[in-house]
Amino acid sequence: MTVTDRLSLLQYEHLSLGGTAAAQFTLSLDALRALSLAERYEHPAALYLGDIADVDNRDELLGAKHLALGFAHGLIVAKVISEAKGEALRQVFQDAAERAIKDLADQA
C-alpha cells in the first residue's frame, strides 16, 4: 500500500470524526503532505494528527500533543529527517493542537 493509499484511508476513516474534528484533521493532513516525508514517517504522523483531532478534553489533548511532538523529536534525534523538516513537523502538530484547543473551548 502506498503512502497515498494509506493517507486516503485515513481520510476515509476520519469520517467517523465529528464535523469540526474532521475539518481540523483535513487541514492537518494537508499540512503534513506538504512536508513530503518518507512514507514510513508520514503515516504514523498522520495517525498522531488524527489522535489530536479526536480529543474530548484538555488532558487527552495534552497527551496526544506530547506523543506527537515526541515522535517528531525522535525522528530528528535519529537523524532520519533534517532539523528543519523536524521543526516543520512539530509546527504541524502544534497547529493541530491549537485548533483542537480552540474547538474544545468553543464546545464548552
mmCIF file of the C-alpha atoms, coordinates in Angstrom:
data_MODEL
# 
_entry.id   MODEL 
# 
loop_
_atom_site.group_PDB 
_atom_site.id 
_atom_site.type_symbol 
_atom_site.label_atom_id 
_atom_site.label_alt_id 
_atom_site.label_comp_id 
_atom_site.label_asym_id 
_atom_site.label_entity_id 
_atom_site.label_seq_id 
_atom_site.pdbx_PDB_ins_code 
_atom_site.Cartn_x 
_atom_site.Cartn_y 
_atom_site.Cartn_z 
_atom_site.occupancy 
_atom_site.B_iso_or_equiv 
_atom_site.pdbx_formal_charge 
_atom_site.auth_seq_id 
_atom_site.auth_comp_id 
_atom_site.auth_asym_id 
_atom_site.auth_atom_id 
_atom_site.pdbx_PDB_model_num 
ATOM 1   C CA . MET A 1 1   ? 0.000   0.000  0.000  1.00 0.00 ? 1   MET A CA 1 
ATOM 2   C CA . THR A 1 2   ? 1.457   3.352  -0.970 1.00 0.00 ? 2   THR A CA 1 
ATOM 3   C CA . VAL A 1 3   ? 1.510   6.385  1.265  1.00 0.00 ? 3   VAL A CA 1 
ATOM 4   C CA . THR A 1 4   ? -1.195  7.978  -0.861 1.00 0.00 ? 4   THR A CA 1 
ATOM 5   C CA . ASP A 1 5   ? -3.377  4.909  -0.333 1.00 0.00 ? 5   ASP A CA 1 
ATOM 6   C CA . ARG A 1 6   ? -2.728  4.963  3.402  1.00 0.00 ? 6   ARG A CA 1 
ATOM 7   C CA . LEU A 1 7   ? -3.462  8.653  3.729  1.00 0.00 ? 7   LEU A CA 1 
ATOM 8   C CA . SER A 1 8   ? -6.592  8.250  1.630  1.00 0.00 ? 8   SER A CA 1 
ATOM 9   C CA . LEU A 1 9   ? -7.658  5.504  4.010  1.00 0.00 ? 9   LEU A CA 1 
ATOM 10  C CA . LEU A 1 10  ? -7.012  7.832  6.935  1.00 0.00 ? 10  LEU A CA 1 
ATOM 11  C CA . GLN A 1 11  ? -9.148  10.478 5.266  1.00 0.00 ? 11  GLN A CA 1 
ATOM 12  C CA . TYR A 1 12  ? -11.886 7.892  4.857  1.00 0.00 ? 12  TYR A CA 1 
ATOM 13  C CA . GLU A 1 13  ? -11.547 6.881  8.497  1.00 0.00 ? 13  GLU A CA 1 
ATOM 14  C CA . HIS A 1 14  ? -11.827 10.489 9.612  1.00 0.00 ? 14  HIS A CA 1 
ATOM 15  C CA . LEU A 1 15  ? -15.449 10.386 8.519  1.00 0.00 ? 15  LEU A CA 1 
ATOM 16  C CA . SER A 1 16  ? -16.164 8.913  11.937 1.00 0.00 ? 16  SER A CA 1 
ATOM 17  C CA . LEU A 1 17  ? -14.862 12.138 13.482 1.00 0.00 ? 17  LEU A CA 1 
ATOM 18  C CA . GLY A 1 18  ? -17.286 14.921 14.317 1.00 0.00 ? 18  GLY A CA 1 
ATOM 19  C CA . GLY A 1 19  ? -17.641 17.736 11.799 1.00 0.00 ? 19  GLY A CA 1 
ATOM 20  C CA . THR A 1 20  ? -15.171 20.109 13.434 1.00 0.00 ? 20  THR A CA 1 
ATOM 21  C CA . ALA A 1 21  ? -12.645 17.369 14.192 1.00 0.00 ? 21  ALA A CA 1 
ATOM 22  C CA . ALA A 1 22  ? -12.869 16.053 10.629 1.00 0.00 ? 22  ALA A CA 1 
ATOM 23  C CA . ALA A 1 23  ? -12.271 19.524 9.218  1.00 0.00 ? 23  ALA A CA 1 
ATOM 24  C CA . GLN A 1 24  ? -9.316  20.005 11.556 1.00 0.00 ? 24  GLN A CA 1 
ATOM 25  C CA . PHE A 1 25  ? -7.874  16.637 10.560 1.00 0.00 ? 25  PHE A CA 1 
ATOM 26  C CA . THR A 1 26  ? -8.157  17.503 6.869  1.00 0.00 ? 26  THR A CA 1 
ATOM 27  C CA . LEU A 1 27  ? -6.252  20.770 7.397  1.00 0.00 ? 27  LEU A CA 1 
ATOM 28  C CA . SER A 1 28  ? -3.578  18.955 9.380  1.00 0.00 ? 28  SER A CA 1 
ATOM 29  C CA . LEU A 1 29  ? -3.257  16.196 6.807  1.00 0.00 ? 29  LEU A CA 1 
ATOM 30  C CA . ASP A 1 30  ? -2.806  18.750 4.023  1.00 0.00 ? 30  ASP A CA 1 
ATOM 31  C CA . ALA A 1 31  ? -0.034  20.444 6.008  1.00 0.00 ? 31  ALA A CA 1 
ATOM 32  C CA . LEU A 1 32  ? 1.594   17.060 6.628  1.00 0.00 ? 32  LEU A CA 1 
ATOM 33  C CA . ARG A 1 33  ? 1.504   16.128 2.949  1.00 0.00 ? 33  ARG A CA 1 
ATOM 34  C CA . ALA A 1 34  ? 3.222   19.417 2.099  1.00 0.00 ? 34  ALA A CA 1 
ATOM 35  C CA . LEU A 1 35  ? 6.261   18.247 4.087  1.00 0.00 ? 35  LEU A CA 1 
ATOM 36  C CA . SER A 1 36  ? 6.818   15.293 1.734  1.00 0.00 ? 36  SER A CA 1 
ATOM 37  C CA . LEU A 1 37  ? 8.057   12.944 4.441  1.00 0.00 ? 37  LEU A CA 1 
ATOM 38  C CA . ALA A 1 38  ? 9.020   9.384  3.635  1.00 0.00 ? 38  ALA A CA 1 
ATOM 39  C CA . GLU A 1 39  ? 6.035   7.014  3.743  1.00 0.00 ? 39  GLU A CA 1 
ATOM 40  C CA . ARG A 1 40  ? 7.204   5.231  6.873  1.00 0.00 ? 40  ARG A CA 1 
ATOM 41  C CA . TYR A 1 41  ? 7.181   8.547  8.778  1.00 0.00 ? 41  TYR A CA 1 
ATOM 42  C CA . GLU A 1 42  ? 4.197   10.228 7.148  1.00 0.00 ? 42  GLU A CA 1 
ATOM 43  C CA . HIS A 1 43  ? 1.723   7.502  8.054  1.00 0.00 ? 43  HIS A CA 1 
ATOM 44  C CA . PRO A 1 44  ? 2.427   7.472  11.814 1.00 0.00 ? 44  PRO A CA 1 
ATOM 45  C CA . ALA A 1 45  ? 2.476   11.279 11.814 1.00 0.00 ? 45  ALA A CA 1 
ATOM 46  C CA . ALA A 1 46  ? -0.997  11.241 10.264 1.00 0.00 ? 46  ALA A CA 1 
ATOM 47  C CA . LEU A 1 47  ? -2.189  8.885  12.995 1.00 0.00 ? 47  LEU A CA 1 
ATOM 48  C CA . TYR A 1 48  ? -0.925  11.320 15.639 1.00 0.00 ? 48  TYR A CA 1 
ATOM 49  C CA . LEU A 1 49  ? -2.801  14.117 13.879 1.00 0.00 ? 49  LEU A CA 1 
ATOM 50  C CA . GLY A 1 50  ? -5.945  12.004 13.971 1.00 0.00 ? 50  GLY A CA 1 
ATOM 51  C CA . ASP A 1 51  ? -5.476  11.484 17.709 1.00 0.00 ? 51  ASP A CA 1 
ATOM 52  C CA . ILE A 1 52  ? -5.114  15.232 18.225 1.00 0.00 ? 52  ILE A CA 1 
ATOM 53  C CA . ALA A 1 53  ? -8.248  15.947 16.192 1.00 0.00 ? 53  ALA A CA 1 
ATOM 54  C CA . ASP A 1 54  ? -10.278 13.346 18.097 1.00 0.00 ? 54  ASP A CA 1 
ATOM 55  C CA . VAL A 1 55  ? -9.710  14.544 21.677 1.00 0.00 ? 55  VAL A CA 1 
ATOM 56  C CA . ASP A 1 56  ? -12.596 15.035 24.066 1.00 0.00 ? 56  ASP A CA 1 
ATOM 57  C CA . ASN A 1 57  ? -10.853 17.139 26.711 1.00 0.00 ? 57  ASN A CA 1 
ATOM 58  C CA . ARG A 1 58  ? -7.681  19.071 27.534 1.00 0.00 ? 58  ARG A CA 1 
ATOM 59  C CA . ASP A 1 59  ? -5.991  16.110 29.232 1.00 0.00 ? 59  ASP A CA 1 
ATOM 60  C CA . GLU A 1 60  ? -6.398  13.945 26.146 1.00 0.00 ? 60  GLU A CA 1 
ATOM 61  C CA . LEU A 1 61  ? -5.142  16.807 24.004 1.00 0.00 ? 61  LEU A CA 1 
ATOM 62  C CA . LEU A 1 62  ? -2.062  17.265 26.148 1.00 0.00 ? 62  LEU A CA 1 
ATOM 63  C CA . GLY A 1 63  ? -1.247  13.558 25.929 1.00 0.00 ? 63  GLY A CA 1 
ATOM 64  C CA . ALA A 1 64  ? -1.820  13.361 22.167 1.00 0.00 ? 64  ALA A CA 1 
ATOM 65  C CA . LYS A 1 65  ? 0.203   16.517 21.544 1.00 0.00 ? 65  LYS A CA 1 
ATOM 66  C CA . HIS A 1 66  ? 3.144   15.313 23.641 1.00 0.00 ? 66  HIS A CA 1 
ATOM 67  C CA . LEU A 1 67  ? 3.186   11.941 21.891 1.00 0.00 ? 67  LEU A CA 1 
ATOM 68  C CA . ALA A 1 68  ? 3.188   13.673 18.503 1.00 0.00 ? 68  ALA A CA 1 
ATOM 69  C CA . LEU A 1 69  ? 5.954   16.086 19.482 1.00 0.00 ? 69  LEU A CA 1 
ATOM 70  C CA . GLY A 1 70  ? 7.953   13.176 20.915 1.00 0.00 ? 70  GLY A CA 1 
ATOM 71  C CA . PHE A 1 71  ? 7.600   11.362 17.588 1.00 0.00 ? 71  PHE A CA 1 
ATOM 72  C CA . ALA A 1 72  ? 8.935   14.403 15.726 1.00 0.00 ? 72  ALA A CA 1 
ATOM 73  C CA . HIS A 1 73  ? 11.787  14.768 18.183 1.00 0.00 ? 73  HIS A CA 1 
ATOM 74  C CA . GLY A 1 74  ? 12.660  11.082 17.795 1.00 0.00 ? 74  GLY A CA 1 
ATOM 75  C CA . LEU A 1 75  ? 12.931  11.469 14.024 1.00 0.00 ? 75  LEU A CA 1 
ATOM 76  C CA . ILE A 1 76  ? 15.282  14.410 14.470 1.00 0.00 ? 76  ILE A CA 1 
ATOM 77  C CA . VAL A 1 77  ? 17.446  12.645 17.059 1.00 0.00 ? 77  VAL A CA 1 
ATOM 78  C CA . ALA A 1 78  ? 17.637  9.530  14.886 1.00 0.00 ? 78  ALA A CA 1 
ATOM 79  C CA . LYS A 1 79  ? 18.715  11.825 12.033 1.00 0.00 ? 79  LYS A CA 1 
ATOM 80  C CA . VAL A 1 80  ? 16.156  10.376 9.650  1.00 0.00 ? 80  VAL A CA 1 
ATOM 81  C CA . ILE A 1 81  ? 14.835  13.855 8.870  1.00 0.00 ? 81  ILE A CA 1 
ATOM 82  C CA . SER A 1 82  ? 16.597  17.200 8.914  1.00 0.00 ? 82  SER A CA 1 
ATOM 83  C CA . GLU A 1 83  ? 16.284  19.596 11.803 1.00 0.00 ? 83  GLU A CA 1 
ATOM 84  C CA . ALA A 1 84  ? 14.362  22.000 9.549  1.00 0.00 ? 84  ALA A CA 1 
ATOM 85  C CA . LYS A 1 85  ? 11.898  19.327 8.435  1.00 0.00 ? 85  LYS A CA 1 
ATOM 86  C CA . GLY A 1 86  ? 11.544  18.180 12.033 1.00 0.00 ? 86  GLY A CA 1 
ATOM 87  C CA . GLU A 1 87  ? 10.712  21.704 13.122 1.00 0.00 ? 87  GLU A CA 1 
ATOM 88  C CA . ALA A 1 88  ? 8.147   21.942 10.329 1.00 0.00 ? 88  ALA A CA 1 
ATOM 89  C CA . LEU A 1 89  ? 6.599   18.654 11.502 1.00 0.00 ? 89  LEU A CA 1 
ATOM 90  C CA . ARG A 1 90  ? 6.483   19.933 15.079 1.00 0.00 ? 90  ARG A CA 1 
ATOM 91  C CA . GLN A 1 91  ? 4.718   23.039 13.798 1.00 0.00 ? 91  GLN A CA 1 
ATOM 92  C CA . VAL A 1 92  ? 2.123   20.886 12.032 1.00 0.00 ? 92  VAL A CA 1 
ATOM 93  C CA . PHE A 1 93  ? 1.461   19.103 15.336 1.00 0.00 ? 93  PHE A CA 1 
ATOM 94  C CA . GLN A 1 94  ? 1.427   22.387 17.264 1.00 0.00 ? 94  GLN A CA 1 
ATOM 95  C CA . ASP A 1 95  ? -1.007  23.984 14.813 1.00 0.00 ? 95  ASP A CA 1 
ATOM 96  C CA . ALA A 1 96  ? -3.285  20.939 15.058 1.00 0.00 ? 96  ALA A CA 1 
ATOM 97  C CA . ALA A 1 97  ? -3.209  21.142 18.856 1.00 0.00 ? 97  ALA A CA 1 
ATOM 98  C CA . GLU A 1 98  ? -4.017  24.858 18.787 1.00 0.00 ? 98  GLU A CA 1 
ATOM 99  C CA . ARG A 1 99  ? -7.015  24.229 16.544 1.00 0.00 ? 99  ARG A CA 1 
ATOM 100 C CA . ALA A 1 100 ? -8.142  21.421 18.855 1.00 0.00 ? 100 ALA A CA 1 
ATOM 101 C CA . ILE A 1 101 ? -7.882  23.583 21.968 1.00 0.00 ? 101 ILE A CA 1 
ATOM 102 C CA . LYS A 1 102 ? -9.906  26.278 20.243 1.00 0.00 ? 102 LYS A CA 1 
ATOM 103 C CA . ASP A 1 103 ? -12.539 23.705 19.264 1.00 0.00 ? 103 ASP A CA 1 
ATOM 104 C CA . LEU A 1 104 ? -12.686 22.426 22.858 1.00 0.00 ? 104 LEU A CA 1 
ATOM 105 C CA . ALA A 1 105 ? -13.182 25.980 24.133 1.00 0.00 ? 105 ALA A CA 1 
ATOM 106 C CA . ASP A 1 106 ? -15.926 26.570 21.575 1.00 0.00 ? 106 ASP A CA 1 
ATOM 107 C CA . GLN A 1 107 ? -17.727 23.417 22.726 1.00 0.00 ? 107 GLN A CA 1 
ATOM 108 C CA . ALA A 1 108 ? -17.643 24.437 26.390 1.00 0.00 ? 108 ALA A CA 1 
# 
